[in-house]
Amino acid sequence: MLISAGVCFVFYIGTGQQRFRRWGLLILKWALIAAFGFFAVMILERVA
């Protein structure tokens, strides 16, 4: 997901089209949410 967000940002820099920036931020947001959820589960497993 992080690679695809990076590709979207590269396309945004190359073309200047706002849709690539919007997609990159959306993918980045969901990648971070997934990462936080994953690590939260890992921490809860260690505690319990």
VENHUHU-V149441 format. One record per backbone hydrogen bond with DSSP energy under -1.0 kcal/mol. NH is the residue of the N-H (numbers start at 0). CO is the residue of the C=O. E is the energy in kcal/mol with one decimal. If there is no record, write none. Layout:
BEGIN
((NH	CO	E) (NH	CO	E))
END
This chain:
BEGIN
((4	0	-2.1) (5	1	-2.2) (6	2	-2.4) (7	3	-2.1) (8	4	-2.1) (9	5	-2.2) (10	6	-2.5) (11	7	-2.2) (12	8	-2.4) (13	9	-2.5) (14	10	-3.0) (15	11	-2.6) (21	17	-2.4) (22	18	-2.3) (23	19	-2.3) (24	20	-2.4) (25	21	-2.1) (26	22	-2.7) (27	23	-2.4) (28	24	-2.4) (29	25	-2.1) (30	26	-2.1) (31	27	-2.2) (32	28	-2.1) (33	29	-2.3) (34	30	-2.3) (35	31	-2.6) (36	32	-2.3) (37	33	-2.5) (38	34	-2.6) (39	35	-2.1) (40	36	-2.0) (41	37	-2.1) (42	38	-2.4) (43	39	-2.4) (44	40	-2.1) (45	41	-1.7) (46	42	-2.0) (47	43	-2.4))
END
